Amino acid sequence: MSDAQTRVQDAAAARGLDIELRERANAGSLEEAAAILGIEPREIVKTLVVKRSDGSYLFALVPGGRAISWPKLRAVVGVNKLRLPEAELALAATGYERGTITPIGSSQDWPVFADASIVGSRIAMGAGAHGLSLFVDADALIRAYQATVADITVPEAA
């Protein structure tokens, strides 16, 4: 078991979150990843690390097939500037590499902003290590991290 996987499991247990970790093959697309996991693409939630102008970060939970709406997210956060940091900064801010990021077990407890469309779902997300997916009840995750739930996405451009 990797250090990241142990961190995820320990952090989930500390917050009373029931998670399932599943090994999975690499996928070339959202649709392929969903097929490998046996779920719908919308059930795969990307955890994006977003940097504020003051140097702090936040997590944005974005379901498959949707993209961050920067104007909506800025309005909810109450700031004028937000951006995606470089991969090295995201790693330094969370302890996780891109493609594996999850708020669960992150090296810092950054605020979590969840798109309203994930409420009431069981979701798959990064598990802290490549080749793993984490399954969790979205409502339990939202409660455990006191996430702000809002409409922060738009459908991805085709």
Secondary structure as the mmCIF struct_conf table of DSSP 4:
data_model
#
loop_
_struct_conf.conf_type_id
_struct_conf.id
_struct_conf.beg_label_comp_id
_struct_conf.beg_label_asym_id
_struct_conf.beg_label_seq_id
_struct_conf.end_label_comp_id
_struct_conf.end_label_asym_id
_struct_conf.end_label_seq_id
HELX_RH_AL_P HELX_RH_AL_P1 ASP A 3 ALA A 14
TURN_TY1_P TURN_TY1_P1 ARG A 15 GLY A 16
STRN STRN1 GLU A 20 GLU A 23
BEND BEND1 GLY A 28 SER A 29
HELX_RH_AL_P HELX_RH_AL_P2 LEU A 30 LEU A 37
TURN_TY1_P TURN_TY1_P2 GLY A 38 GLY A 38
BEND BEND2 ILE A 39 ILE A 39
HELX_RH_3T_P HELX_RH_3T_P1 PRO A 41 GLU A 43
STRN STRN2 ILE A 44 ILE A 44
STRN STRN3 VAL A 45 ARG A 52
TURN_TY1_P TURN_TY1_P3 SER A 53 ASP A 54
BEND BEND3 GLY A 55 GLY A 55
STRN STRN4 TYR A 57 PRO A 63
TURN_TY1_P TURN_TY1_P4 GLY A 64 GLY A 65
STRN STRN5 ARG A 66 ILE A 68
HELX_RH_AL_P HELX_RH_AL_P3 TRP A 70 VAL A 77
TURN_TY1_P TURN_TY1_P5 GLY A 78 GLY A 78
BEND BEND4 ASN A 80 ASN A 80
STRN STRN6 LEU A 82 ARG A 83
HELX_LH_PP_P HELX_LH_PP_P1 LEU A 84 GLU A 86
HELX_RH_AL_P HELX_RH_AL_P4 ALA A 87 THR A 94
BEND BEND5 GLY A 95 GLY A 95
TURN_TY1_P TURN_TY1_P6 ARG A 98 GLY A 99
BEND BEND6 THR A 100 THR A 100
BEND BEND7 PRO A 103 PRO A 103
TURN_TY1_P TURN_TY1_P7 ILE A 104 GLY A 105
BEND BEND8 SER A 107 GLN A 108
STRN STRN7 VAL A 112 ASP A 115
HELX_RH_3T_P HELX_RH_3T_P2 ALA A 116 ILE A 118
TURN_TY1_P TURN_TY1_P8 VAL A 119 GLY A 120
STRN STRN8 ARG A 122 GLY A 126
BEND BEND9 GLY A 128 ALA A 129
TURN_TY1_P TURN_TY1_P9 HIS A 130 GLY A 131
STRN STRN9 LEU A 132 ASP A 137
HELX_RH_AL_P HELX_RH_AL_P5 ALA A 138 ALA A 144
TURN_TY1_P TURN_TY1_P10 TYR A 145 GLN A 146
HELX_LH_PP_P HELX_LH_PP_P2 ALA A 147 ALA A 147
STRN STRN10 THR A 148 ALA A 150
STRN STRN11 THR A 153 PRO A 155
HELX_LH_PP_P HELX_LH_PP_P3 GLU A 156 ALA A 157
#
